[in-house]
């Protein structure tokens, strides 16, 4: 009975458990950008690898002064702030830009999802998709958004677009004339079925060692009992 209980404990420890990371990045001073120079249209051609690299290594996005027509903050991302191609873009004139921010996924994963909370003047994407992970366009991300309330974009299957380590989120913020700005909070959640941590395997080893020791002790006791019985 004791052996069966120990075996069951070891089996339970060997059943995979789900682990994952949750990473959140907000619009702010850590965002860089590629400025299109256009004030009322999207970029004129699809993004190339050179464009994404230029956004990664571009100038830092400017923190915008408040605009009474914009939502003040994101309910789902209170740490995010309005950014643009210049500090007064939300009140005067701003440019369409490709925004970039990096994030790190420390652990291996088998699946991942993205929740992007945002507001924008005027829209994500136009002639191009509006959201990219590591240069890969996400579906149904073109021509969406607004600036007076929080919007949400969700993709539950972005695991194939991500890597363990450093990743990049790109947002094509399109201005359609006049003021321009972007505020966002992105949450990336990963999951992976992996064995329990090494401490659990150590416990399993101790259980097995205890079982072996218990069986040996029982055999020794049985042998001594037979010796004593033969002397009697």
Buried (B, 14 or more C-beta within 10 A) or exposed (E): EEEEEBEEBBEEBEEEEEBBBEBBBBBBEEBBBBBBEBBBBBBEEEBEEEBBBBBBEBEEBBBBBEBEEBBEBBEBBEEBBBBBBBBBBBBEBBBBBBBBBEBEBEEEBEBBBBBBBBBBBBBBBBBBBBBBBBBEBBEEBBBBBBBEEBBEBEBEEBBEBBEBEEBBBBBBBBBBEBBBBBBBBBBBBBBBEBEBEEEBBEBBEEBBEEBEEEEEEEEEEEEEEEEEEEEE
